[in-house]
Amino acid sequence: MGESAKKLHKEELTANELKVYDRKRKDQLKIMGLPLVWFAVFLAITLVTLYTGNLPTGMIGSLLVMVVLGEALGWIGDRLPIIKSYLGGGAIVAIFGSAYMVYAGLLPESVITGVDEFMTTGGFLDFYIAALITGSILGMNSKVLVKIGVRYFVPIFGAVIGAMVIAGIVGFLIGFSVQDAVLVIALPILGGGMGAGAIPMAQVYSEFLGNPPSYYISILVPALALGNVFAIVFASLLNSLGNKMPSLSGNGQLIPGFKIEEKQSSFDISKMGIGLLAALLFFALGHLLGAFIPLHPYALMIMLVALVKILDLIPETVVEGASQWYQFVAKTWTLALLFGIGVAFTDLDSVLAALSLQYILLVAGVVFGAVLGAALLGRLVGFYPIESAISAGLCMVNMGGTGDVAVLSAAKRMQLMPFAQIASRLGGALILLLAGLIIPLLV
């Protein structure tokens, strides 16, 4: 290549780099794809309706607040130097920013009630997770789905063993008894959240230890809350570790060769409607089966979607529709959901009440033990350590479905949602069984 040609090539590269830089700079000045000025207008209108008491009731008002404030907090979090690199960025700011707004009385009580009801009795969390489970599983390679199979329970057991061992060691070093470290801290954190973990576990404790369930719930809740915080932080740290050590990470793939199939099909509104219908139907079928099978509906839904995918019983139109609906929901409503999690499920009073140095060290030890155990045993069965630690480790020590969304968002690995749900739901059931066996031995 002659000198003039080299000079021209260099100029072309420089021009292309400038275009890329300019595009990135413009994207940074957008929120939800909107120019910053227009989003500011939407934010101002939302705040005026919010604080003048004119916010519509029900789904419309709640979703408006969650989307607009969630996106605003997420945008801020993704630009805060330390938080964006090590603490989960927009995900953790959306959750704890909204939780602080509740704690500090910055949100009107009617809005808090509305968002709480929309998230819980309104079923928005279920709606979101149903879309992610259906779309991500149907988008998997069915041969690799079979290959993963029961091996996934190996890192789950690794997380349980690692958490209990590290809890015992740390507890011994800081003056906790093994009984307190395992029963009061480790098992509740591993138990799958409040509804599927702490509440039934309090019943088990009450049966064996004699105090009323409310007494044990007051002890277990701070452990769950603080464990969830550490799970989100560790998720962000694991994502950073995976970026620095690519050999440990599958970038969202659980095993080599496993991935969400990215088909080059254009978005089709009618197909997205089919995907929405498929998500709703599979969720309903999970509840129908739950009336006869003693497993959580999420677990049954995962098994059912995986079965029809493996047996190739679903038309390609439904597969594409479910995948497109999943992508739309994940891109559009994740920060809104995280804002709702902060309002409805994150109690800063409980978190702050648990902030003694000993308690923090013990909870951090439980989360670290789950990460270490899941990573080591996951690698033994051919999983990438980072993905194994996140899905089978951190999703065992967070607060169930809400924690799964927060952890996977902080780790930038939403496609692991089906496996996260297995860890949260089936793993939680395993902990309840384990608690019933261990408690008589330690008391």
C-alpha positions as CSV (number, residue, x, y, z in Angstrom):
1,M,0.0,0.0,0.0
2,G,1.4,3.4,-1.1
3,E,1.9,6.4,1.3
4,S,-1.1,8.2,-0.2
5,A,-3.3,5.1,0.2
6,K,-2.2,4.6,3.8
7,K,-2.9,8.3,4.5
8,L,-6.4,8.0,3.0
9,H,-7.0,4.7,5.0
10,K,-6.0,6.4,8.2
11,E,-8.3,9.4,7.5
12,E,-11.2,7.0,6.8
13,L,-10.5,5.2,10.1
14,T,-10.4,8.5,12.0
15,A,-13.7,9.6,10.4
16,N,-15.3,6.3,11.3
17,E,-14.0,6.5,14.9
18,L,-15.4,10.1,15.1
19,K,-18.8,8.9,13.9
20,V,-18.8,6.1,16.5
21,Y,-17.7,8.5,19.2
22,D,-20.4,11.0,18.2
23,R,-23.1,8.3,18.2
24,K,-22.1,7.1,21.6
25,R,-22.0,10.7,22.9
26,K,-25.5,11.3,21.5
27,D,-26.8,8.0,23.1
28,Q,-25.5,9.1,26.5
29,L,-27.7,12.2,26.2
30,K,-30.7,10.0,25.8
31,I,-32.9,8.2,28.3
32,M,-35.1,5.4,27.0
33,G,-34.1,6.5,23.5
34,L,-35.5,10.0,24.1
35,P,-33.5,13.1,23.9
36,L,-32.6,14.3,27.4
37,V,-34.7,17.5,27.1
38,W,-37.8,15.5,26.1
39,F,-37.3,13.0,28.9
40,A,-36.9,16.0,31.3
41,V,-40.4,17.2,30.2
42,F,-41.9,13.8,30.8
43,L,-40.2,13.7,34.2
44,A,-41.5,17.1,35.1
45,I,-45.1,16.3,34.1
46,T,-44.9,13.0,36.2
47,L,-43.6,14.9,39.2
48,V,-46.3,17.5,39.0
49,T,-49.1,14.9,38.8
50,L,-47.3,13.0,41.6
51,Y,-47.0,15.8,44.1
52,T,-50.3,17.6,43.4
53,G,-52.3,14.4,44.1
54,N,-53.5,14.1,40.5
55,L,-51.7,10.9,39.6
56,P,-54.1,8.4,38.1
57,T,-54.9,5.5,40.4
58,G,-54.3,1.9,39.5
59,M,-52.0,0.5,36.9
60,I,-51.6,3.7,34.8
61,G,-50.3,5.9,37.6
62,S,-48.1,3.2,39.2
63,L,-46.5,2.2,35.9
64,L,-45.9,5.8,34.9
65,V,-44.1,6.6,38.2
66,M,-42.1,3.3,38.0
67,V,-41.0,3.8,34.4
68,V,-40.1,7.5,34.5
69,L,-38.4,7.5,38.0
70,G,-36.9,4.1,37.4
71,E,-35.3,5.2,34.2
72,A,-34.1,8.5,35.7
73,L,-32.4,6.7,38.7
74,G,-31.0,4.1,36.4
75,W,-29.5,6.7,34.1
76,I,-27.9,8.4,37.1
77,G,-26.6,5.2,38.5
78,D,-24.9,4.2,35.3
79,R,-22.9,7.4,35.4
80,L,-21.7,7.5,39.0
81,P,-18.0,6.5,38.9
82,I,-17.7,3.9,41.7
83,I,-21.3,2.7,41.7
84,K,-21.3,2.0,38.0
85,S,-18.1,0.0,38.1
86,Y,-18.4,-2.0,41.4
87,L,-21.9,-1.7,43.0
88,G,-24.4,-2.5,40.2
89,G,-24.8,0.9,38.5
90,G,-28.3,1.8,37.5
91,A,-29.8,-1.4,39.0
92,I,-28.7,-0.7,42.6
93,V,-29.5,3.0,42.4
94,A,-33.0,2.2,41.0
95,I,-33.7,-0.2,43.9
96,F,-32.2,1.7,46.8
97,G,-33.0,5.1,45.4
98,S,-36.7,4.2,45.4
99,A,-36.3,2.5,48.8
100,Y,-34.8,5.7,50.2
101,M,-37.6,7.8,48.8
102,V,-40.0,5.6,50.8
103,Y,-37.8,5.7,53.9
104,A,-37.4,9.5,53.8
105,G,-41.0,10.2,53.0
106,L,-40.3,11.6,49.6
107,L,-43.1,9.6,48.0
108,P,-46.8,10.2,48.9
109,E,-48.3,7.4,50.8
110,S,-50.9,6.9,48.1
111,V,-48.2,6.3,45.5
112,I,-46.4,3.8,47.8
113,T,-49.6,1.9,48.3
114,G,-50.4,2.0,44.6
115,V,-46.9,0.7,43.5
116,D,-47.0,-1.9,46.2
117,E,-50.3,-3.3,45.1
118,F,-49.4,-3.2,41.4
119,M,-46.2,-5.2,42.2
120,T,-47.9,-7.7,44.5
121,T,-51.6,-8.2,44.1
122,G,-51.5,-6.6,40.6
123,G,-49.0,-9.2,39.6
124,F,-46.5,-7.0,37.7
125,L,-43.5,-9.0,39.0
126,D,-45.1,-12.3,37.9
127,F,-45.9,-10.7,34.5
128,Y,-42.3,-9.7,34.0
129,I,-40.8,-13.0,35.1
130,A,-43.2,-15.0,33.0
131,A,-42.1,-13.2,29.9
132,L,-38.4,-13.7,30.7
133,I,-38.8,-17.4,31.5
134,T,-40.9,-18.2,28.4
135,G,-38.8,-16.2,25.9
136,S,-35.4,-17.2,27.2
137,I,-36.1,-20.9,27.4
138,L,-37.9,-21.1,24.1
139,G,-34.9,-19.3,22.6
140,M,-32.4,-21.8,23.9
141,N,-30.7,-24.5,21.9
142,S,-32.8,-27.6,22.9
143,K,-29.8,-30.0,22.7
144,V,-27.8,-28.0,25.1
145,L,-30.9,-27.6,27.3
146,V,-31.0,-31.4,27.7
147,K,-27.2,-31.3,28.3
148,I,-27.5,-29.0,31.3
149,G,-30.3,-31.1,32.9
150,V,-29.8,-32.2,36.4
151,R,-26.2,-31.1,36.4
152,Y,-27.4,-27.7,37.4
153,F,-28.2,-28.9,40.9
154,V,-24.5,-29.6,41.5
155,P,-23.6,-25.9,41.8
156,I,-26.8,-25.3,43.8
157,F,-25.5,-27.8,46.4
158,G,-22.1,-26.2,46.1
159,A,-23.7,-22.8,47.1
160,V,-25.5,-24.4,50.1
161,I,-22.4,-26.1,51.3
162,G,-20.1,-23.1,50.7
163,A,-22.4,-20.7,52.5
164,M,-22.9,-22.9,55.6
165,V,-19.1,-23.7,55.9
166,I,-18.0,-20.1,55.5
167,A,-20.8,-18.9,57.9
168,G,-19.5,-21.4,60.5
169,I,-15.9,-20.3,60.1
170,V,-16.7,-16.5,60.1
171,G,-19.1,-17.0,63.0
172,F,-16.5,-18.8,65.0
173,L,-13.9,-16.1,64.4
174,I,-16.2,-13.2,65.4
175,G,-17.8,-14.8,68.4
176,F,-21.0,-16.3,67.0
177,S,-22.0,-19.8,67.8
178,V,-22.2,-22.3,64.9
179,Q,-25.9,-22.7,65.7
180,D,-26.6,-19.0,65.3
181,A,-24.4,-18.6,62.3
182,V,-26.1,-21.4,60.4
183,L,-29.7,-21.3,61.6
184,V,-30.2,-17.5,62.2
185,I,-28.1,-16.2,59.3
186,A,-27.1,-18.8,56.6
187,L,-30.3,-20.8,56.2
188,P,-32.7,-17.8,56.0
189,I,-30.5,-16.1,53.4
190,L,-30.4,-19.3,51.4
191,G,-34.1,-19.9,51.8
192,G,-35.6,-18.2,48.7
193,G,-36.9,-14.9,49.9
194,M,-39.8,-13.9,52.2
195,G,-42.9,-15.8,50.9
196,A,-41.1,-19.0,49.9
197,G,-38.4,-18.9,52.5
198,A,-38.5,-16.8,55.7
199,I,-42.2,-17.2,56.4
200,P,-42.3,-21.0,56.2
201,M,-38.9,-21.2,57.8
202,A,-40.2,-19.2,60.8
203,Q,-43.0,-21.9,61.1
204,V,-40.3,-24.6,61.1
205,Y,-38.3,-22.7,63.7
206,S,-41.4,-22.2,65.8
207,E,-42.3,-25.9,65.7
208,F,-38.8,-27.0,66.9
209,L,-37.7,-24.1,69.1
210,G,-41.0,-23.0,70.7
211,N,-41.3,-19.2,70.1
212,P,-44.1,-17.8,67.9
213,P,-43.3,-17.4,64.2
214,S,-43.4,-13.6,64.4
215,Y,-40.4,-13.7,66.8
216,Y,-38.3,-15.6,64.2
217,I,-39.5,-13.4,61.3
218,S,-38.2,-10.3,63.1
219,I,-34.8,-12.0,63.3
220,L,-34.7,-13.5,59.8
221,V,-35.8,-10.3,57.9
222,P,-32.6,-8.3,58.4
223,A,-30.5,-11.2,57.3
224,L,-32.5,-11.5,54.1
225,A,-32.4,-7.8,53.4
226,L,-28.7,-7.5,54.0
227,G,-28.0,-10.7,52.1
228,N,-29.9,-9.3,49.1
229,V,-27.7,-6.1,49.2
230,F,-24.5,-8.1,49.2
231,A,-25.9,-10.4,46.4
232,I,-26.4,-7.4,44.1
233,V,-23.0,-6.0,44.9
234,F,-21.3,-9.3,44.3
235,A,-23.2,-9.6,41.0
236,S,-21.6,-6.4,39.8
237,L,-18.2,-7.5,41.0
238,L,-18.5,-10.8,39.3
239,N,-19.4,-9.1,36.0
240,S,-16.3,-6.9,36.4
241,L,-14.2,-10.0,37.1
242,G,-15.6,-11.7,34.0
243,N,-14.6,-8.7,31.9
244,K,-11.1,-8.8,33.2
245,M,-10.7,-12.6,33.1
246,P,-12.7,-13.8,30.0
247,S,-11.7,-17.4,30.6
248,L,-14.0,-17.6,33.6
249,S,-17.0,-16.1,31.9
250,G,-19.4,-17.2,29.2
251,N,-20.9,-13.6,28.9
252,G,-24.3,-15.0,29.8
253,Q,-23.8,-18.5,28.6
254,L,-23.9,-21.1,31.3
255,I,-21.8,-23.7,29.4
256,P,-19.7,-23.5,26.2
257,G,-22.0,-23.7,23.2
258,F,-25.1,-22.6,25.2
259,K,-26.7,-19.4,24.2
260,I,-29.9,-17.6,23.5
261,E,-30.5,-18.0,19.7
262,E,-30.3,-14.5,18.2
263,K,-32.3,-14.9,15.0
264,Q,-32.3,-12.1,12.5
265,S,-36.1,-11.7,12.4
266,S,-37.6,-8.2,12.2
267,F,-39.8,-7.2,15.1
268,D,-43.4,-8.0,14.3
269,I,-46.2,-6.6,16.5
270,S,-48.5,-9.6,15.8
271,K,-45.7,-12.0,16.8
272,M,-45.1,-10.1,20.0
273,G,-48.8,-10.5,20.8
274,I,-48.4,-14.2,20.3
275,G,-45.4,-14.1,22.6
276,L,-47.4,-12.2,25.3
277,L,-50.1,-14.9,25.0
278,A,-47.6,-17.7,25.3
279,A,-46.1,-16.2,28.5
280,L,-49.5,-15.7,30.1
281,L,-50.6,-19.3,29.1
282,F,-47.5,-21.0,30.5
283,F,-47.7,-19.0,33.7
284,A,-51.4,-20.1,34.0
285,L,-50.4,-23.7,33.3
286,G,-47.8,-23.5,36.1
287,H,-50.5,-22.5,38.5
288,L,-52.8,-25.2,37.2
289,L,-50.2,-27.9,37.7
290,G,-49.4,-26.4,41.2
291,A,-52.9,-27.4,42.3
292,F,-51.9,-31.0,41.9
293,I,-48.1,-31.0,42.3
294,P,-46.5,-29.7,45.5
295,L,-43.9,-27.4,43.7
296,H,-43.8,-23.6,43.2
297,P,-45.7,-22.5,40.0
298,Y,-42.5,-20.9,38.7
299,A,-40.7,-24.2,38.9
300,L,-43.5,-26.0,37.2
301,M,-43.6,-23.4,34.5
302,I,-39.9,-23.7,33.8
303,M,-40.2,-27.5,33.6
304,L,-43.2,-27.2,31.2
305,V,-41.6,-24.7,28.9
306,A,-38.3,-26.7,28.8
307,L,-40.3,-29.9,28.0
308,V,-42.2,-28.4,25.1
309,K,-38.9,-26.9,23.8
310,I,-37.0,-30.2,24.0
311,L,-39.9,-32.1,22.4
312,D,-40.2,-29.4,19.7
313,L,-43.9,-29.0,20.3
314,I,-44.1,-25.3,19.8
315,P,-44.5,-23.7,16.3
316,E,-41.7,-21.4,15.2
317,T,-44.0,-18.4,15.1
318,V,-44.6,-18.8,18.9
319,V,-40.9,-19.2,19.6
320,E,-40.1,-16.0,17.7
321,G,-43.0,-14.2,19.3
322,A,-41.9,-15.3,22.8
323,S,-38.3,-14.2,22.1
324,Q,-39.4,-10.8,20.8
325,W,-41.8,-10.2,23.7
326,Y,-39.0,-11.2,26.2
327,Q,-36.6,-8.7,24.6
328,F,-39.2,-5.9,24.7
329,V,-40.1,-6.5,28.3
330,A,-36.5,-6.8,29.4
331,K,-35.5,-3.6,27.5
332,T,-38.5,-1.5,28.4
333,W,-39.5,-2.4,32.0
334,T,-36.4,-3.7,33.8
335,L,-35.6,-0.4,35.6
336,A,-39.3,0.2,36.2
337,L,-39.5,-3.2,37.9
338,L,-36.4,-2.4,40.0
339,F,-38.0,0.8,41.1
340,G,-41.0,-1.2,42.2
341,I,-38.8,-3.7,44.0
342,G,-37.3,-0.8,46.0
343,V,-40.7,0.5,47.0
344,A,-42.5,-2.7,47.7
345,F,-39.9,-5.2,48.8
346,T,-36.8,-3.3,50.2
347,D,-37.2,-2.2,53.8
348,L,-34.3,0.2,54.6
349,D,-35.3,0.1,58.3
350,S,-34.4,-3.6,58.4
351,V,-31.2,-3.1,56.5
352,L,-30.0,-0.2,58.7
353,A,-31.0,-2.1,61.8
354,A,-28.6,-4.9,60.9
355,L,-25.6,-2.7,60.3
356,S,-23.3,-4.0,63.0
357,L,-19.8,-5.0,61.9
358,Q,-20.2,-8.6,63.1
359,Y,-23.5,-9.0,61.4
360,I,-22.2,-7.5,58.1
361,L,-19.1,-9.8,58.1
362,L,-21.2,-12.8,58.7
363,V,-23.8,-12.0,56.0
364,A,-20.9,-11.2,53.6
365,G,-19.3,-14.5,54.4
366,V,-22.6,-16.4,53.6
367,V,-22.9,-14.7,50.2
368,F,-19.2,-15.2,49.5
369,G,-19.4,-18.9,50.5
370,A,-22.4,-19.4,48.1
371,V,-20.4,-17.7,45.3
372,L,-17.3,-19.8,45.9
373,G,-19.2,-23.1,46.3
374,A,-21.3,-22.6,43.2
375,A,-18.3,-21.5,41.1
376,L,-16.1,-24.4,42.1
377,L,-18.7,-27.2,41.7
378,G,-20.1,-25.5,38.6
379,R,-16.7,-25.7,37.0
380,L,-16.5,-29.4,37.9
381,V,-19.6,-30.1,35.8
382,G,-18.5,-27.9,32.9
383,F,-20.2,-24.6,33.7
384,Y,-18.5,-21.2,33.4
385,P,-17.6,-20.2,37.0
386,I,-18.9,-16.7,36.7
387,E,-22.4,-17.7,35.3
388,S,-22.6,-20.6,37.8
389,A,-21.7,-18.3,40.7
390,I,-24.3,-15.7,39.7
391,S,-27.2,-18.0,38.8
392,A,-26.8,-20.9,41.3
393,G,-24.9,-19.0,44.0
394,L,-26.2,-15.4,44.2
395,C,-29.7,-16.4,43.2
396,M,-29.8,-18.7,46.2
397,V,-28.9,-15.9,48.6
398,N,-31.0,-13.1,47.3
399,M,-34.7,-12.4,48.1
400,G,-36.3,-14.7,45.6
401,G,-37.9,-13.4,42.3
402,T,-37.3,-9.8,43.1
403,G,-33.7,-10.5,44.0
404,D,-33.2,-12.5,40.8
405,V,-34.1,-9.5,38.7
406,A,-31.9,-7.2,40.7
407,V,-28.9,-9.6,40.7
408,L,-29.1,-10.5,37.0
409,S,-29.6,-6.9,36.1
410,A,-26.5,-5.8,38.1
411,A,-24.6,-8.7,36.5
412,K,-25.9,-7.8,33.0
413,R,-27.0,-11.4,32.5
414,M,-30.8,-11.4,32.3
415,Q,-30.8,-14.4,30.0
416,L,-30.0,-16.6,33.0
417,M,-33.4,-15.9,34.5
418,P,-34.7,-19.5,34.1
419,F,-31.7,-20.9,36.0
420,A,-32.0,-18.2,38.6
421,Q,-35.6,-19.2,39.2
422,I,-34.6,-22.8,39.6
423,A,-32.1,-21.8,42.2
424,S,-34.6,-19.5,44.0
425,R,-37.6,-21.8,43.9
426,L,-36.4,-25.4,43.9
427,G,-33.3,-24.4,45.9
428,G,-35.5,-22.6,48.4
429,A,-37.6,-25.8,48.9
430,L,-34.4,-27.7,49.4
431,I,-33.4,-25.3,52.2
432,L,-36.7,-25.7,54.0
433,L,-36.2,-29.5,53.9
434,L,-32.6,-29.1,55.1
435,A,-33.7,-26.8,57.9
436,G,-36.1,-29.4,59.2
437,L,-33.2,-31.9,59.2
438,I,-30.5,-29.7,60.7
439,I,-32.4,-27.9,63.4
440,P,-32.9,-31.0,65.6
441,L,-29.1,-31.7,65.4
442,L,-28.1,-28.2,66.5
443,V,-30.5,-27.6,69.3
